[in-house]
Amino acid sequence: MENADTVTLRDAALFVRYDERFAEDTLTVRIAAIAPDSLRFEEAFLLAIPRTKSPAPLTGEALIPYRHRIRLVRAGEYRWCITPVRSVRGVEAVGIRLSKSH
């Protein structure tokens, strides 16, 4: 993600999109953030996935709060890598959503 705003506070949330093969209620991932100056932060994070009552063929999606009031202090490209710590079936996509803190 390209960052030009080094002042605004943001909230980060992880989204997980999954299908009917996903039978877990939690998922542990390693999150790595790499700043434009090559500084790296990495940690394990446990996602609690709420179960939905939708028909099986429909895709489920969960949005899990991750960090509040963060500031990306460097201008340039930030890279995020989200990796499961073990093999899991049924996860279609995982990503991070940043929004302005309120």
C-alpha positions in Angstrom: 0.0 0.0 0.0 1.3 3.4 -0.9 1.3 5.9 2.1 1.6 9.7 1.7 -0.2 10.6 5.0 2.2 10.4 7.9 -0.1 12.2 10.4 -3.5 10.6 10.4 -4.3 7.9 13.1 -5.9 4.8 11.6 -7.6 1.6 12.8 -6.6 -1.7 11.2 -8.8 -4.7 10.8 -8.2 -8.0 9.2 -10.8 -9.5 6.9 -11.2 -13.2 6.2 -13.3 -14.6 3.4 -14.1 -18.3 3.6 -16.3 -21.0 2.1 -18.2 -24.0 3.4 -14.9 -26.0 3.8 -13.7 -23.7 6.6 -14.7 -25.5 9.8 -12.6 -23.6 12.4 -13.7 -20.9 14.8 -10.2 -19.5 15.2 -7.2 -19.0 12.9 -3.7 -17.9 14.0 -1.8 -15.9 11.5 1.6 -14.2 11.4 1.4 -10.6 10.4 4.4 -8.9 9.0 4.5 -5.1 8.2 7.4 -3.8 6.2 7.9 0.0 6.2 9.3 1.9 3.3 12.7 2.2 5.1 12.8 -1.7 5.4 12.0 -1.7 9.1 9.9 -4.8 9.8 7.4 -5.7 12.5 6.1 -9.2 12.9 3.7 -10.9 15.3 1.3 -13.8 15.7 -2.4 -12.9 15.9 -5.3 -15.1 16.8 -8.4 -14.4 14.7 -11.7 -15.4 16.3 -14.0 -16.1 13.4 -17.7 -15.6 14.2 -19.9 -18.3 12.6 -22.7 -17.1 10.3 -26.0 -18.7 9.6 -25.9 -18.4 5.8 -26.5 -21.3 3.4 -23.4 -23.5 2.9 -22.6 -22.5 -0.7 -22.4 -18.8 0.2 -19.1 -17.3 1.1 -18.7 -16.0 4.6 -16.7 -13.0 5.6 -15.4 -11.8 8.9 -13.9 -8.4 9.9 -11.7 -8.6 13.0 -10.3 -5.5 14.7 -6.5 -5.7 14.9 -4.9 -2.4 16.0 -6.4 1.0 16.9 -4.9 4.5 16.5 -1.8 3.5 14.5 0.2 6.0 12.5 2.3 5.1 9.5 5.1 7.5 10.1 7.0 7.0 6.8 5.9 8.1 3.3 6.2 5.4 0.7 5.2 1.8 0.1 4.2 -0.4 3.1 4.0 -4.1 2.6 1.8 -6.4 4.7 2.2 -10.2 4.7 -0.5 -12.3 6.5 0.4 -16.0 6.7 -1.5 -18.8 8.5 0.7 -20.7 11.1 -0.8 -24.0 10.0 -2.6 -25.4 7.0 -6.3 -24.6 6.8 -9.0 -25.4 4.3 -11.7 -23.1 3.0 -10.0 -19.7 3.3 -10.4 -17.8 0.1 -8.8 -14.5 1.0 -7.3 -12.6 4.0 -6.4 -8.9 4.0 -6.0 -5.8 6.0 -8.3 -2.8 6.0 -7.1 0.6 7.3 -9.6 3.3 8.1 -9.4 6.7 9.8 -9.7 6.5 13.6 -12.7 8.2 15.1 
